Amino acid sequence: MSTTSTVVGTIMHCAMVWLLYFVADLGFVGICLATSIHFLTRFTMNVSLVLYTGRFERFSDVKLISK
């Protein structure tokens, strides 16, 4: 699971750096935006994989914090 988000995040980061830094000529701001998009992509991938693949058990109650 972690490998999938890392690969997709890396591809997205490289594409966004190329697009924002080189094509749009945004300089350092382009790098910052590309990195932000990279982290949002990885977050979305991880949440999607946890919620929709069925590999993780869902609990209705957590003993540590329940009353």
Secondary structure as a PSIPRED ss2 file (coil, helix, strand):
# PSIPRED VFORMAT (PSIPRED V4.0)

   1 M C   1.000  0.000  0.000
   2 S H   0.000  1.000  0.000
   3 T H   0.000  1.000  0.000
   4 T H   0.000  1.000  0.000
   5 S H   0.000  1.000  0.000
   6 T H   0.000  1.000  0.000
   7 V H   0.000  1.000  0.000
   8 V H   0.000  1.000  0.000
   9 G H   0.000  1.000  0.000
  10 T H   0.000  1.000  0.000
  11 I H   0.000  1.000  0.000
  12 M H   0.000  1.000  0.000
  13 H H   0.000  1.000  0.000
  14 C H   0.000  1.000  0.000
  15 A H   0.000  1.000  0.000
  16 M H   0.000  1.000  0.000
  17 V H   0.000  1.000  0.000
  18 W H   0.000  1.000  0.000
  19 L H   0.000  1.000  0.000
  20 L H   0.000  1.000  0.000
  21 Y H   0.000  1.000  0.000
  22 F H   0.000  1.000  0.000
  23 V H   0.000  1.000  0.000
  24 A C   1.000  0.000  0.000
  25 D C   1.000  0.000  0.000
  26 L C   1.000  0.000  0.000
  27 G C   1.000  0.000  0.000
  28 F H   0.000  1.000  0.000
  29 V H   0.000  1.000  0.000
  30 G H   0.000  1.000  0.000
  31 I H   0.000  1.000  0.000
  32 C H   0.000  1.000  0.000
  33 L H   0.000  1.000  0.000
  34 A H   0.000  1.000  0.000
  35 T H   0.000  1.000  0.000
  36 S H   0.000  1.000  0.000
  37 I H   0.000  1.000  0.000
  38 H H   0.000  1.000  0.000
  39 F H   0.000  1.000  0.000
  40 L H   0.000  1.000  0.000
  41 T H   0.000  1.000  0.000
  42 R H   0.000  1.000  0.000
  43 F H   0.000  1.000  0.000
  44 T H   0.000  1.000  0.000
  45 M H   0.000  1.000  0.000
  46 N H   0.000  1.000  0.000
  47 V H   0.000  1.000  0.000
  48 S H   0.000  1.000  0.000
  49 L H   0.000  1.000  0.000
  50 V H   0.000  1.000  0.000
  51 L H   0.000  1.000  0.000
  52 Y H   0.000  1.000  0.000
  53 T C   1.000  0.000  0.000
  54 G C   1.000  0.000  0.000
  55 R C   1.000  0.000  0.000
  56 F C   1.000  0.000  0.000
  57 E C   1.000  0.000  0.000
  58 R C   1.000  0.000  0.000
  59 F C   1.000  0.000  0.000
  60 S C   1.000  0.000  0.000
  61 D C   1.000  0.000  0.000
  62 V C   1.000  0.000  0.000
  63 K C   1.000  0.000  0.000
  64 L C   1.000  0.000  0.000
  65 I C   1.000  0.000  0.000
  66 S C   1.000  0.000  0.000
  67 K C   1.000  0.000  0.000
